[in-house]
Each structure stands twice: as structure tokens, then as C-alpha cells.
Amino acid sequence: MAEGNAAVANGDHCTVVFGTHKGKTGVVEDWKLSKSGHASITVRQADGTRFKTLARNAARAGA
């Protein structure tokens, strides 16, 4: 896991680097650990649009 589950936390500005939402940026609003052990996050973009993705697919912006 190059990015890891701890790569982003609530309130961090992040960029999605893998997956369906690749290239999108925003602020992490909701970090959750699922029953299966996968961390998911909700990201709010500047225009207010929200989307969910796996935390391992995101990296802190500017990192």
C-alpha cells in the first residue's frame, strides 16, 4: 500500500490518485473503517459536490 489508510485524515485537502475519481481534489469530510477493514472517505469538492472513495486511492494535496 503506497498511500496507506493513514495517508489522509478528516479536514485534509486531498487529491484522488487512483480509481474512478482520479484527478479530483477536495477536503476529506468523513473517514470510516468498514467491517471488512477498508478505509473509505467522503470528499467535498470546492463546488460542494461530494463523493466517496477508498482512502488508499487518495493522497494529501501537496504531499
C-alpha positions as CSV (number, residue, x, y, z in Angstrom):
1,M,0.0,0.0,0.0
2,A,1.8,3.0,-1.2
3,E,-0.7,5.5,0.1
4,G,-2.0,3.6,3.2
5,N,-5.1,4.2,5.2
6,A,-3.4,6.9,7.3
7,A,-2.4,9.0,4.2
8,V,-5.4,11.3,4.7
9,A,-7.5,12.4,7.7
10,N,-10.6,14.5,8.3
11,G,-10.0,18.1,7.2
12,D,-7.1,17.3,4.9
13,H,-7.0,18.7,1.4
14,C,-6.5,15.7,-0.9
15,T,-6.2,14.6,-4.5
16,V,-7.5,11.2,-5.7
17,V,-4.7,9.5,-7.5
18,F,-6.3,6.1,-8.4
19,G,-9.8,4.8,-9.2
20,T,-13.0,6.2,-10.7
21,H,-12.5,9.7,-9.2
22,K,-8.8,10.1,-10.3
23,G,-7.7,13.7,-10.6
24,K,-10.4,15.2,-8.4
25,T,-9.5,17.2,-5.4
26,G,-11.3,18.4,-2.2
27,V,-11.5,18.2,1.6
28,V,-11.8,15.0,3.4
29,E,-15.0,15.1,5.5
30,D,-15.7,11.6,6.7
31,W,-13.1,8.9,7.3
32,K,-14.6,5.5,8.2
33,L,-13.3,2.0,8.6
34,S,-15.6,-0.7,7.2
35,K,-16.4,-4.0,8.8
36,S,-14.1,-5.6,6.1
37,G,-11.2,-3.4,7.2
38,H,-11.2,-1.0,4.2
39,A,-11.0,2.8,5.0
40,S,-13.4,5.0,3.0
41,I,-13.6,8.7,2.8
42,T,-16.1,11.3,1.7
43,V,-14.5,14.2,-0.2
44,R,-16.2,17.6,-0.7
45,Q,-15.0,19.4,-3.8
46,A,-14.8,23.3,-4.0
47,D,-18.2,23.4,-5.8
48,G,-19.9,21.5,-2.9
49,T,-20.1,18.1,-4.8
50,R,-19.4,15.1,-2.5
51,F,-18.2,11.7,-3.5
52,K,-16.9,8.6,-1.7
53,T,-13.7,6.7,-2.4
54,L,-11.3,4.4,-0.7
55,A,-8.7,6.2,1.5
56,R,-5.9,4.2,-0.2
57,N,-6.9,6.0,-3.5
58,A,-6.2,9.5,-2.1
59,A,-3.1,11.4,-1.2
60,R,-2.7,14.6,0.8
61,A,-2.6,17.5,-1.5
62,G,0.9,19.0,-1.8
63,A,2.5,15.8,-0.3
